[in-house]
């Protein structure tokens, strides 16, 4: 990336690793809600095949079974659905058919449940599951308030349809009725833009007049796209950021983008967008505004490749699985983390810091060598600095991390520049 040395005003990233759970039977998803309402983020995680969802209580990290009996739980999120002050969980499951991969979706699957957090957290009680709805190929979920602010809504995004792995997929919005414990109303909000959606991030809506709403930044075969509700026009619209990786489709069978995040620089909350590319790809790219400070919907973006982690494997896949932006050094600018599932050396977490955003220049450090399928963020020890946790990627017919772990990385970045 053309960085010969670290400027004196850059805080060098330092994180202390704590292993919370060793020798995982499986690993895939991780979130950091405050389950018990004590202001300290906890962890919730699961793999695909045991059908068990656990939460890890902070502090001490005792593991408790929340729910079981799921057939292949995959994407999840959280939010207060009942209004009792405690975060509930949403989970989609039964993505795959007998083949166990995305090219063989379960045509009757793609089911979505929410799991009720009543505030009673004794270790012997399972949480109650409530059915929301379904859509074939369901893969990613985000709870938010996308069209209004009175009640939660669920943005549900399949990765494939039942027709073909590269066919168009519908983006679906589920809304609860008066009784949130009954199936929710389903509305297809887009069925003409996206194929093979993989990464989805909830963001504040960037459209003028709609900033009080949530929106979705997503990575798909088309690259990186912002999906947002325009309250003035009462409809969902899209802003295309970039087309992603397009050069290896004949070799790998994948193109576009795999996961995505947006970073703040100074007063601009969406100064840059970063993506791993393509689906389960090996490339890290940054999208930089041609004119800094331009609103998202008006900006022209240029793509800069920051890294290529190894070559695609025999399945056409690389090691990347997630990318996430946040301010770890408390300087007002966002850094970003890239989660690599492996194998080593393309395994762990890399930390990127913008040195010259207009030129697309970033510094990079490795901050973990453990397999990372997902990263969850939070100030886990209450010291005012953002920490992160990772869960290993251990999924049949995709990748099995060796010595799979759930790890917490405590932020030890010095308060003053080095």
N, C-alpha and C positions, 0 to 999 in steps of 0.2 A: 504493500500500500504506500510505499514511498516514504515511510517514516524512519528516519535514521536514529533519532533519539527522542526521549520524552522531555517536552518543555518543562521548565521549572514550576509553572503554575498548574500542572496536571497532577491530580491526586492518583497515585498508583493503587490499583485495586488489590486489596488483601482480604481474604475470606478464610475463616477457620472452619474446617469440616468436622461435622458430628454425624456419625452413623446412627440413624434412628431405628432401622430394621435391616438386618442382614439376611442373606440367603433367601431372597424373595422367590416364591414359586412362580410368580408372574408379575408383570409390571406394564402399565400403560398410562393411566390417567392420574392427575394430581391437581387439587385445588386447595386454597387456603382461606376458608370461611372461619369466622368466629362462632363456632358451633354452640358453645355454652354461654355466650354473652358476657364474658369477663373482660372484654376489650383486647384480649390477646388472640391473634389468629391461630387456629388449629390447622390440621391437615386432613384431607379426605382423599383416599386413593383406591384404585382397583386395577386389576388386569382384565383380560377378556374371557378366560375360560373357566375359572372357578365359580363365577357368578356371585362373588362376595364383595361388598363395599364396606370399607373400614374408615373410621375416623381416629385420629391420633391426637390425644388431649395435651395441650400446652398449659403448664410445663410437665415434664416427666415423660410425655409422649407414649403413655399407655395406649395400647391399641384396643379398640372396641368395634365389634361387628354391628354395623348399622342395618344392613339388609342383605339377604342372600336369595338364591333361587332365580337370579337373572340368567338368561341364556345369552352369553356374549355381550355384556355391557361394554359400551365403547365411549362415546363422547358424553360429557356431563357439564353442569354449571350449578349455580346456587343463587338464591335470593329469597326474600321473605314473602312467601305466597299467601300465608294466612293472616299476616299483619300482627302476629304476636311478638315480634321483635327478634325472633330467632331465624336464621337462614335455613330454608328447606333446600333439598337437592333435587335436580332434574337429571335424568339419565335416559339415554336411548340405547336400544339393544336389539339383537337379532338382525344385524346388518348382513352377515354372511350366510350363504347356503352351505351345502355339504363340502364344497371346494375350499372354504375357509379363506377366500381372498375376495377382493372387490370385484373381480370379473365374474363372480358367481353370487350375486346378492340373493337373499331370502325374499322371494316375491310376496310372502305374507308377513314379513318382518318389518324392521324400521319402527318398532314401537317405542313410545315415550311414556315414562312414568315420572311423577314427582313423589318424593319421599318426605313425609311430614316430620318436622322437628318440633315436638311439643314443648321442649324445654326440660323434659325429664330425661336424665342422662345416666341412669344406672346401667351397669354393664350387661344385664340380663334381658333388657327390653329391645326388641326389634322395632324399627320405625315402620309406620304404616305406609304402604304404597298406594298411589292413586293413578289411574290411567288417564293420560291426556289425549292421545291419538296416535296415528302412525302415518308413515310415508316410506315407501320402499327405498332402501339405501341410506337411511338416516344415519348421520355421522357426527354432526356438530350442532350444539345448542347454545343459545345465549338468551338469558332472561334479562329483560329491560323494559323500558317504556319508549316504544318506537313511534307510536302514532298519537299518544296521549299520556297523561301523567297520573291518572286516577287509579289504575290497577296494573299489575305486571302483565307483560306479554312475552311470549316465547317465540324467538326466531329460530326456525328449524331448517337445517341445510343438509340435504343428502349429498353423498359424494358420487354416487352413480344411480342410474335408473334401472328399471328392469329390462330395458330394450338393448342396451349396449354400454360398455364401459365408457365410451366417449360420447354418448348421447346427451342431449340437453337434460338438465335436472331442474325440478321446481324448487323455488325458495318459498317456504310456508310460514305463515304467521298464525300461531295458536293464541286465542284469547279466552279467558275464563268467563263463565256466566256468573250469576249471583252466587252459586254454590261452586267453589273452586275444587271441590272433591268429586265433581262429576266431569265427564269428558269435556274438553274445551272446544270452542268453535274453531274451525280450520278455514284458512283463506290462503290461496295461492297468490303471492304478490309478484312473482316473476317466474316465467317459464320459457324465456326466450334469450337469455344472456349467458348462462353459465353451464359449463361441463366440468365434471370431476373436481368439485369443490373439496378442498382439504383443510386449509387454515382459515379460522374465523376469529376476529377480535372485535369486542364491543368498544365503541368510541363515542364521545360526544358528537352530536350531529354538527357538521361543519357548515351547513347552509344558513345564510342570513335569515333570521326570523324563526329558525327551528333549532336554535342552540340548546334549548331546554330539553330536547329529546335525545334519545340514544340512537346510534346508527351502527352499521356493520361494515368493517373493513375486511374483505375476504380475498383469499388466494385460490385461483382456479386455473383451469386449462387456458383461460383467456388472459391470465396474468393477475394483476392487482386491480381491484375495483372497490370503490366506495359505494355502498348501497344505503340510501338515506330517504327519509320521508320528508317531502316538501309540504310543510303545513299550509303554505299559501295556496298551493295547487291541489292539496288533498290527494297526493299520490306519491308512490315511491319512484325515485329517480336514481340514476347511477352516474358516477364520475369515474372514468377509466384513468388509472394512474400509469400503468405500463403493461407491456405484453409478456414480460418474463423471459424465460429461456426457451428459445425456439429452434436451436441449431441441432439438437441431438434426437429429435423425435423418431427418425427412422431407426436409430440405434437403440433407443431405450423404450419407446412407446409412450413417453411422457413429454409434456411441454407446459409452458406457462409458469405458474408459481405454486409453492407448496404451503408456506406459512408466511405470516405478515404481521408487522407492527408499525406504529407511527410514533415519532419522537418529537419532543419539544426542544427548541433552541430559543432561549430568551423569551420574548413575548409571543412567539409563534408556536402554538400548541401542536401544529402539524408541519413542522419545518422540513421533515424528511420522512420517507417511508422506507422500510427495509423488508427484505423478503428472502426466504430460502427457496431455491428454484431448481427443477420443477417439483412435481409430486415426489416426496421422499428423495429429494435431489441432493446434489453435492455443491451447489453454487450459492453464495451469499451476495446479494446485490442491494445497492442503495438507490433510491429514487430521490433526486434533488430538484428543488424548484429552480427554474431558470431565473426567476426574479424572486429573491428571498422576501418572505412576508406576504406573497400573493395568496388570496383565499384559495382553499382547496379546489373548488369548482371552477375557478378561473385560471389555475396554474398550468404551465407547461412543465413537464418533468423530463429529466434525462436520467438514464440508467447507467450506473457505474458498478462493474463487477469488483467486489472487494476480495473474495476468496473462492477457490475451488478446492474442496476437500476430497481428494482421491478420485478414482474413476468409478463409474457405475458398475454394480455387480451383475451377476448372470441374470437377475430379474429386471435389470435396467434401473435399479434404485441406488441412491447414494445414502449417506449417513444422517442427513439432517431431518429434524422432526418439528422443531418449534423455534420461533424467534420472538423476543419480547423486549419492549422498551420501558425504561424507568430511570429515575434519577437516584443513583446509588451513592454519589459523592456529595449530594446536597449543595450543588453549585447552581441549581436552577435549570441546567441543561440535562436532557435525557441521554443516557448510555443505552446500549442494547446487549442482550445475551442471546447466544445461539446454542441450542441443545442438539448434540450429536449422539446418536444411539450407538454407533460403533460399526465395525471393530476398531480397536486402537491401531494407529494413532488418531483416527478420525472418530474420537469418542470423548465425551465430556461436555464442558461448557466453555465457550470463548466469550470474552468481554470486549466490547468495542466502544471507543470514546471518540467523538467528533473533535478533530483538531482545527479543521477549516471546512465548514459545512458547504460553503459556496463552491469549493474545489472538490468536494467529496473525499476529503482526506480523513482517515480514521486511524487511531492506534489500536492495537489488539494485544490481549493477554489471554493465556489459558488460565482459568480459575478453578477447573475441576477436570479430573480424568475419569470420573465414573460415568458409565452409560446413562444418558439422559433422554428419556422419551418426552417428558413434560417438565416445565419449571413453574413453581408456584412462588409468588412474592408476598412478603409481609415483614413488618417489624416484629419479629418473633420474641425478642427479649426486651422490648420497650426502651431501647437506648436512643431512639430517634433516627436510626439508620436502617435502610431497607436491606433485608436479608433475602436469601432465596433457598428453595428446597428443590430436589430433583428425585424422580423415580426412574428406575432403569427400564429400558425397553426389552421386554421378554414376551414375545407373541409368536405363537406357532405359525409357521408358513410365511413369516416375515423375517424376524431376527430374534435370536436368543442371546441376550447379554450374558457374559460370564460373570459370576459372582455378583448377581443383581442386588442392588441396595436401594433403600430410601435414605437420602442424606439431606442434612441441613447445613447451610453455609452461612456462618455468622459474619456480618460485615465488620471488618476491622480497618476500613479505610480511614486514614488519619484525618482529623478535623481540619488541619491546616495543610496547605500545599507543601509537598516535599521539595 
